[in-house]
Amino acid sequence: MPSKYLVVGNWKMHPATVDEAKVIAKKSRLIAGKLVRTEVVACPPFAFIPASVSRTQAENFSIGAQSVSGDEGGAHTGEVGAAMLKSLGVSYVIAGHSEQRAAGDTDEMISRRIGRALDAGLSVIACVGEKVREESGSHFAFIKEQIKNSLANVSEDKRSRIILAYEPVWAIGAQDAMAPEQIYEMSLFVKKAFADAFGPEAGLKVKVLYGGSVNFRNAADIIVRGKVDGLLVGRESVNMPGFSELLKAVDGIGTGQAQTA
Ligand code: PEP
């Protein structure tokens, strides 16, 4: 069992107002404070980050950003830099999310974003995942390339701040998550691909999250049978009380109180 499970909430472009964002952040923070085996990272849209950061130290709770600029500063209209995020109290950034890849992000761009985030002292949730699954198993080579290319600029001293999120694109925003047995296979594969790029010790240490239609019903089962270190949660992360039930279920793993499907 990992030291603590990591549950990352990707709010996407939700909620509609800052007041709603404050409520979701506050509820997530309060629940996180009661957890024993679970760390929570809430990733609001950029506009709601200041309202979501707590002035007081929050136990088991951090704020992440959904993206970061690949540039350090200067004439880049619309961009938000890693140092700016850090100065707001952000600790994590998501990079390589499939929705950003669909909007034009290439592995090269993702690698630049990751490089800037690591330089600023942030941790990175690097997303990888195939768009489709073919009988031929071509998704293995596809994911291996994504890992190799998008982490191309990660130096040895910074690789411990990389967390991998395996998100099969076809399972994001879908009705059902991937089957836990398949998740297990992919989490092993993703660790192996990381080990091939950074050495066996790094492969053993890297945390792997699963993302794609996780909810309060399937969360604990995915962690237990999928043998992942945590979850990247989209829709359910802004749905209260669903998210609080999800966190309780994950925290209850191994105590006889986990809610599994
Ligand atoms: C995501 O946005 O990364 C995600 C996994 O979304 P959902 O949980 O809604 O499928």
Boltz pocket constraint, residues with backbone or C-beta under 6 A from the ligand:
constraints:
  - pocket:
      binder: B
      contacts: [[A, 10], [A, 12], [A, 167], [A, 171], [A, 172], [A, 173], [A, 174], [A, 211], [A, 212], [A, 213], [A, 214], [A, 232], [A, 233], [A, 234], [A, 235], [A, 236]]
      max_distance: 6.0
